[in-house]
Amino acid sequence: MNMIEEMGARAKEAKRALADANTAAKNRALLAISQTLLENKALILQENQEDLRQARENGMSQSLQDRLLLTEDRVRSMANACVKLAGLEDPAGVVEGGHVCPNGMRITKVRVPMGVIGIIYEARPNVTVDAAALCFKSGNAVILRGGKEAFRSNQCLTELMRRAVGEAGFSPDCIQLVQDTSRDTSLMMMKANGWLDVLIPRGGAGLIRAVVENATVPVIETGTGNCHLFVDDSANLEMAVNILDNGKTQRPSVCNALETCLVHKDVASAFLPMMKERLDAHGVELRGCPRTAEILGQCVVPASEEDYATEFLDYILAVKVVDDVEEAIAHIEKYSTGHSECIVTENLRHAETFQRRIDSAAIYVNCSTRFTDGEEFGLGAEIGISTQKLHARGPMGLKELTTVKYLINGDGQIR
């Protein structure tokens, strides 16, 4: 057995007891995790600072450093997410329906844990806690494989969580962290059929593509967010600027941040200077079409085809002036990764057309794409944003980490 198979064997053993646990016991463990994180906040931040020091030495971009960074507020947020999860309904064991057959058999459809879930992710230590807590509450064991950039942070967080669930009466092997961050272990997880029930990648386009293309384990595709904002000709331009600023600059390193702004030609001369003035305060680089450059001048870098297809995760925005809502929809259909798109408009017909025609997981009218988030949607923490259509789509909360089985009871019926 290789390393991942050995971890998988321990996880399968641990998940049997976890699947039988009642909700109250799981909630007590989640509260214990929360308390442990808060009590060890200084240790967590110390380990994270060492990761950040190495990241700076290795030339990591500022936006990716922001993903890696833990602060007191972010540690409290992770701890609070565990408390919120404890207050949410446990999906495991929920009866989804049932009926009695003509022959008297009683068939019941119930929701059950998936089993052992593998998570491959990059430099986001908050994912370590969010993923582990979600999997635990839904009755799943989890094997975490984070990026080398966040290894010390991830190791610290995992050991604290393992200690907390162990003291709460569960096997620490419900939560395991892969200690080897080489590419080999990722490939092992992708091929760990029989040990992992599902594999979820969280990270940039390269990571997700590698997992989707190479995995023989079932995969739920998440994350890549080439998100668009369309400013319609009827838009409240001040509102549009606020939504764009929030979507682009509040936290550019996340998957629900805006990457492209499409502007109706009839409002471009008024909106684009307003946009530039707001984004200049954050040093955002604009890459635009010729019509954008005509209005804003030499500050605009000519946009390439690749720019419109790129998830920048940085202070860079692609801009294009379009003739109408139809051209905006066509552009999004061509370049979108299926994550989140927004239209700012006062035209009800355009809003309805946009929401009906755009085939992404979340379609907004007059509000920021930054709301595509499990907690913001009222789902508690999330395991990721699914951009596929089978099994789960959009923010993946507790229910999306379960499947169903059928319970059939009879009194001697034969076929």
Phi and psi in degrees as a GROMACS rama.xvg file:
@    title "Ramachandran Plot"
@    xaxis  label "Phi"
@    yaxis  label "Psi"
@TYPE xy
-84.8945  178.982  ASN-2
-56.8872  -45.3787  MET-3
-67.9825  -37.8676  ILE-4
-65.4803  -38.0906  GLU-5
-64.207  -41.8017  GLU-6
-65.6015  -38.4216  MET-7
-62.4062  -39.4353  GLY-8
-63.6677  -42.2655  ALA-9
-66.8789  -38.2979  ARG-10
-65.8148  -39.8308  ALA-11
-64.7138  -37.8134  LYS-12
-66.3193  -43.5585  GLU-13
-67.2713  -36.0185  ALA-14
-72.6934  -20.2983  LYS-15
-63.5278  -46.3454  ARG-16
-69.4172  -37.6898  ALA-17
-63.9889  -39.5109  LEU-18
-64.9326  -25.4892  ALA-19
-88.5769  -9.75852  ASP-20
-70.5746  145.982  ALA-21
-82.1332  164.182  ASN-22
-62.7769  -39.5037  THR-23
-60.829  -41.0514  ALA-24
-66.594  -40.6535  ALA-25
-65.0938  -39.7999  LYS-26
-64.6662  -38.593  ASN-27
-61.5696  -39.4953  ARG-28
-66.5485  -39.8235  ALA-29
-63.4987  -40.503  LEU-30
-66.2931  -33.4826  LEU-31
-66.6334  -38.9919  ALA-32
-60.8725  -46.8971  ILE-33
-57.2662  -47.6407  SER-34
-64.2535  -40.2779  GLN-35
-64.168  -40.7262  THR-36
-61.8623  -44.1059  LEU-37
-66.6063  -40.2578  LEU-38
-67.2919  -25.0613  GLU-39
-112.643  26.7392  ASN-40
-56.7502  -43.3251  LYS-41
-62.0511  -41.5104  ALA-42
-64.858  -42.9358  LEU-43
-60.0925  -46.8756  ILE-44
-66.8883  -34.2984  LEU-45
-63.1302  -46.1148  GLN-46
-66.3896  -38.0643  GLU-47
-65.3754  -38.1619  ASN-48
-63.1725  -33.903  GLN-49
-68.128  -40.1921  GLU-50
-60.6963  -43.2966  ASP-51
-65.0941  -38.9581  LEU-52
-59.695  -46.27  ARG-53
-66.5222  -37.1471  GLN-54
-61.9846  -42.6296  ALA-55
-64.3469  -41.2482  ARG-56
-63.037  -31.3282  GLU-57
-89.4327  4.71812  ASN-58
77.7295  25.6083  GLY-59
-63.0441  139.746  MET-60
-64.959  158.907  SER-61
-62.0317  -39.4338  GLN-62
-65.7313  -37.564  SER-63
-74.0517  -32.0544  LEU-64
-61.862  -34.8811  GLN-65
-64.52  -36.5233  ASP-66
-64.0573  -38.171  ARG-67
-76.0758  -30.0313  LEU-68
-65.4368  133.597  LEU-69
-112.776  136.49  LEU-70
-122.012  173.475  THR-71
-58.0857  -41.3542  GLU-72
-64.0131  -39.7855  ASP-73
-70.4016  -35.6317  ARG-74
-65.5326  -44.0846  VAL-75
-60.2777  -38.5066  ARG-76
-62.9787  -41.709  SER-77
-63.2975  -43.0919  MET-78
-64.3889  -42.5673  ALA-79
-65.0906  -33.0117  ASN-80
-62.82  -35.7429  ALA-81
-66.3542  -38.9944  CYS-82
-64.2532  -43.8262  VAL-83
-62.6918  -40.4485  LYS-84
-61.513  -38.8925  LEU-85
-61.2844  -26.6763  ALA-86
-88.3153  -6.31637  GLY-87
-88.3648  157.235  LEU-88
-63.0644  137.514  GLU-89
-80.5589  119.728  ASP-90
-74.0926  -24.676  PRO-91
-66.5915  127.427  ALA-92
90.7524  -4.91104  GLY-93
-67.9749  131.587  VAL-94
-82.9398  119.918  VAL-95
-93.2166  -12.4879  GLU-96
161.634  177.162  GLY-97
175.008  167.009  GLY-98
-161.306  166.614  HIS-99
-107.13  125.476  VAL-100
-72.8312  161.163  CYS-101
-56.0724  -28.0554  PRO-102
-85.7347  3.2439  ASN-103
96.8149  -7.93393  GLY-104
-67.4298  138.695  MET-105
-102.344  119.206  ARG-106
-112.255  124.741  ILE-107
-124.088  132.664  THR-108
-101.301  118.655  LYS-109
-124.494  153.09  VAL-110
-91.6066  134.445  ARG-111
-136.303  158.258  VAL-112
-62.143  154.723  PRO-113
-71.246  -36.0196  MET-114
129.402  -99.9825  GLY-115
-117.729  121.289  VAL-116
-110.718  131.599  ILE-117
-102.182  137.32  GLY-118
-124.14  121.854  ILE-119
-109.769  123.42  ILE-120
-146.142  169.845  TYR-121
-104.461  -146.196  GLU-122
-78.3852  62.5774  ALA-123
-134.169  87.633  ARG-124
-62.0774  -23.3303  PRO-125
-63.4069  -26.483  ASN-126
-63.0528  -32.3764  VAL-127
-56.4481  -46.6553  THR-128
-76.9923  -46.2915  VAL-129
-57.7128  -47.4155  ASP-130
-66.2418  -45.3746  ALA-131
-62.9657  -44.2124  ALA-132
-66.7937  -42.3822  ALA-133
-63.2184  -45.6477  LEU-134
-62.5467  -43.0335  CYS-135
-61.8123  -48.8522  PHE-136
-61.8869  -36.22  LYS-137
-84.5711  3.32802  SER-138
89.4002  14.7598  GLY-139
-104.376  145.549  ASN-140
-83.4335  153.419  ALA-141
-135.312  140.154  VAL-142
-115.426  117.219  ILE-143
-101.061  133.576  LEU-144
-130.103  94.1958  ARG-145
-87.8018  176.043  GLY-146
-79.9669  157.058  GLY-147
-63.5185  -27.5984  LYS-148
-62.6744  -27.6908  GLU-149
-114.056  21.2433  ALA-150
-61.5689  -45.8557  PHE-151
-63.9822  -41.6026  ARG-152
-62.6684  -47.4549  SER-153
-63.2334  -41.7266  ASN-154
-63.8674  -43.0524  GLN-155
-62.1451  -48.6876  CYS-156
-62.3079  -41.5927  LEU-157
-65.8415  -43.1375  THR-158
-63.3109  -39.1083  GLU-159
-64.3375  -42.5168  LEU-160
-67.8714  -40.0821  MET-161
-61.6777  -40.9374  ARG-162
-63.8412  -42.5334  ARG-163
-64.9415  -46.2548  ALA-164
-70.1393  -31.6359  VAL-165
-63.5577  -44.2115  GLY-166
-68.3559  -21.3993  GLU-167
-86.9484  2.57246  ALA-168
99.321  7.66638  GLY-169
-107.215  160.207  PHE-170
-69.1929  129.91  SER-171
-58.3645  -20.8394  PRO-172
-74.2067  1.6085  ASP-173
-62.123  -27.0491  CYS-174
-129.16  114.972  ILE-175
-130.663  146.38  GLN-176
-116.756  129.155  LEU-177
-68.9208  124.086  VAL-178
-81.9829  -21.3161  GLN-179
-98.57  115.581  ASP-180
-97.5041  19.8068  THR-181
-75.0497  165.42  SER-182
-61.771  -28.1322  ARG-183
-58.4589  -41.7572  ASP-184
-69.8005  -32.6439  THR-185
-61.8668  -44.8267  SER-186
-64.0137  -37.7719  LEU-187
-61.0828  -42.4275  MET-188
-65.9223  -37.216  MET-189
-64.1646  -24.0011  MET-190
-109.838  13.5234  LYS-191
-85.2594  50.1747  ALA-192
-61.8711  137.429  ASN-193
92.3974  -16.403  GLY-194
-115.581  -39.7644  TRP-195
-106.312  133.614  LEU-196
-85.2538  -28.1937  ASP-197
-157.503  150.168  VAL-198
-122.164  131.429  LEU-199
-122.751  113.448  ILE-200
-88.4524  138.213  PRO-201
-130.06  116.067  ARG-202
165.023  -155.852  GLY-203
-75.5514  176.568  GLY-204
-60.1566  -38.3362  ALA-205
-63.1507  -45.2326  GLY-206
-62.9438  -47.7115  LEU-207
-63.9283  -42.397  ILE-208
-61.8115  -41.9061  ARG-209
-62.1266  -41.4421  ALA-210
-69.1014  -46.4396  VAL-211
-61.5521  -39.7104  VAL-212
-78.6102  -26.2838  GLU-213
-109.081  -17.7548  ASN-214
-75.8906  139.131  ALA-215
-101.607  -16.2086  THR-216
-74.0113  144.239  VAL-217
-55.2442  137.644  PRO-218
-123.039  139.351  VAL-219
-106.048  115.395  ILE-220
-80.487  127.621  GLU-221
-132.327  159.922  THR-222
102.251  -58.2206  GLY-223
-56.2287  124.64  THR-224
-126.342  87.0031  GLY-225
-88.8558  83.6622  ASN-226
-92.7548  143.614  CYS-227
-119.627  148.936  HIS-228
-122.276  129.542  LEU-229
-113.003  121.643  PHE-230
-95.2039  106.659  VAL-231
-76.4378  167.52  ASP-232
-68.23  -19.8787  ASP-233
-97.9221  6.75994  SER-234
-65.6188  145.732  ALA-235
-73.5851  108.799  ASN-236
-67.9549  -33.3536  LEU-237
-65.5595  -41.5035  GLU-238
-60.8475  -43.6533  MET-239
-61.5304  -41.2227  ALA-240
-62.8175  -43.9933  VAL-241
-62.2726  -43.1599  ASN-242
-67.2089  -42.111  ILE-243
-63.8676  -45.7775  LEU-244
-59.2953  -46.5466  ASP-245
-62.3624  -45.7385  ASN-246
-67.0124  -31.7622  GLY-247
-92.3498  -41.3683  LYS-248
-109.131  -15.3909  THR-249
-60.6607  -44.1961  GLN-250
-157.88  86.3066  ARG-251
-68.0065  -12.2645  PRO-252
-86.3139  2.90326  SER-253
-105.801  162.496  VAL-254
-72.9355  -17.7182  CYS-255
-97.8846  11.6731  ASN-256
-75.8996  150.158  ALA-257
-73.4233  142.566  LEU-258
-120.768  -25.208  GLU-259
-136.136  137.325  THR-260
-117.006  123.005  CYS-261
-105.394  133.823  LEU-262
-127.625  129.201  VAL-263
-62.8033  137.483  HIS-264
-58.1875  -30.1785  LYS-265
-73.1991  -18.2035  ASP-266
-117.989  2.52125  VAL-267
-60.5685  -43.223  ALA-268
-66.4376  -26.5636  SER-269
-87.4513  -41.6324  ALA-270
-77.0773  -44.0955  PHE-271
-58.996  -43.6288  LEU-272
-62.6038  -36.2662  PRO-273
-62.4903  -44.2661  MET-274
-60.8578  -47.8341  MET-275
-60.7853  -44.0744  LYS-276
-59.3209  -42.0878  GLU-277
-69.0521  -43.6469  ARG-278
-76.0356  -24.3145  LEU-279
-59.557  -30.1697  ASP-280
-63.9186  -20.1323  ALA-281
-109.293  2.43773  HIS-282
69.5129  32.3085  GLY-283
-75.2661  129.919  VAL-284
-83.772  132.214  GLU-285
-103.637  128.628  LEU-286
-119.368  109.474  ARG-287
-130.23  172.363  GLY-288
-78.3509  170.836  CYS-289
-56.8151  -37.5179  PRO-290
-67.2317  -33.3364  ARG-291
-65.1101  -43.6265  THR-292
-65.6591  -34.0689  ALA-293
-60.331  -34.5068  GLU-294
-86.5724  -41.4336  ILE-295
-100.045  -16.9113  LEU-296
89.3192  -156.561  GLY-297
-71.7046  -9.64152  GLN-298
-67.8499  -16.4554  CYS-299
-87.4146  122.064  VAL-300
-79.274  130.379  VAL-301
-56.5268  128.076  PRO-302
-81.52  136.624  ALA-303
-98.1668  170.426  SER-304
-57.5168  -40.3018  GLU-305
-63.8957  -35.9061  GLU-306
-60.0279  -40.6187  ASP-307
-71.3391  -16.0138  TYR-308
-102.17  3.69234  ALA-309
-100.307  136.04  THR-310
-90.0227  98.5772  GLU-311
-70.4228  -38.955  PHE-312
53.0771  38.3675  LEU-313
-157.111  177.706  ASP-314
-80.292  61.0678  TYR-315
-135.763  136.1  ILE-316
-132.991  128.111  LEU-317
-85.6334  139.012  ALA-318
-131.89  140.772  VAL-319
-146.714  134.579  LYS-320
-89.1532  129.033  VAL-321
-121.649  160.695  VAL-322
-77.9554  -33.289  ASP-323
-165.619  -178.169  ASP-324
-64.5561  -31.1866  VAL-325
-64.396  -42.4296  GLU-326
-67.4172  -36.3622  GLU-327
-62.5109  -44.9849  ALA-328
-62.8767  -43.0637  ILE-329
-62.0579  -41.2583  ALA-330
-62.2527  -45.9245  HIS-331
-64.6609  -41.9934  ILE-332
-58.907  -34.1033  GLU-333
-75.8537  -39.8774  LYS-334
-110.051  -14.2313  TYR-335
-67.2065  148.199  SER-336
-95.9222  5.76514  THR-337
82.6498  23.1881  GLY-338
-94.3864  -84.0941  HIS-339
-142.123  135.839  SER-340
-136.017  153.965  GLU-341
-137.968  143.258  CYS-342
-120.023  134.958  ILE-343
-106.388  116.421  VAL-344
-159.875  155.382  THR-345
-109.882  6.40067  GLU-346
-98.0179  108.693  ASN-347
-59.869  -40.4365  LEU-348
-63.6675  -42.0545  ARG-349
-64.9853  -39.7778  HIS-350
-62.6558  -45.1718  ALA-351
-66.4531  -40.4532  GLU-352
-62.1564  -44.5771  THR-353
-61.1143  -47.5637  PHE-354
-69.6464  -30.7077  GLN-355
-77.3243  -38.8512  ARG-356
-87.8057  -32.1527  ARG-357
-75.2788  129.781  ILE-358
-105.879  63.6174  ASP-359
-118.819  171.283  SER-360
-70.8796  -32.8542  ALA-361
-136.953  124.967  ALA-362
-122.145  119.044  ILE-363
-105.728  145.981  TYR-364
-121.414  116.559  VAL-365
61.2373  36.554  ASN-366
-158.235  159.436  CYS-367
-72.9478  142.541  SER-368
-66.4885  -13.7956  THR-369
-65.1426  -8.67178  ARG-370
-82.61  -5.5286  PHE-371
-73.3671  90.1915  THR-372
-162.627  138.193  ASP-373
-58.3135  -43.4057  GLY-374
-67.7443  -41.5448  GLU-375
-65.4259  -29.7801  GLU-376
-82.9757  -0.286119  PHE-377
82.2516  18.9702  GLY-378
-98.759  2.32158  LEU-379
80.7574  -160.029  GLY-380
-64.4326  164.68  ALA-381
-125.279  154.897  GLU-382
-87.7239  -15.7372  ILE-383
156.703  175.996  GLY-384
-106.961  110.695  ILE-385
-76.4446  127.572  SER-386
-105.798  10.4208  THR-387
-103.182  -175.876  GLN-388
-116.549  -19.8468  LYS-389
-87.5354  136.53  LEU-390
72.9743  -57.1918  HIS-391
-144.76  148.776  ALA-392
-146.295  139.402  ARG-393
82.258  -160.256  GLY-394
-59.2177  129.087  PRO-395
-101.36  106.401  MET-396
-98.6519  -151.542  GLY-397
-62.4123  -47.5855  LEU-398
-59.637  -36.6162  LYS-399
-70.8422  -9.14694  GLU-400
-98.2502  15.6316  LEU-401
-124.429  166.363  THR-402
-129.129  -164.15  THR-403
-128.285  157.654  VAL-404
-140.85  161.475  LYS-405
-107.205  132.105  TYR-406
-106.76  122.978  LEU-407
-119.054  124.064  ILE-408
-121.573  133.598  ASN-409
-140.738  -170.957  GLY-410
-138.563  48.092  ASP-411
106.286  8.27682  GLY-412
-62.7776  139.733  GLN-413
-131.647  159.175  ILE-414
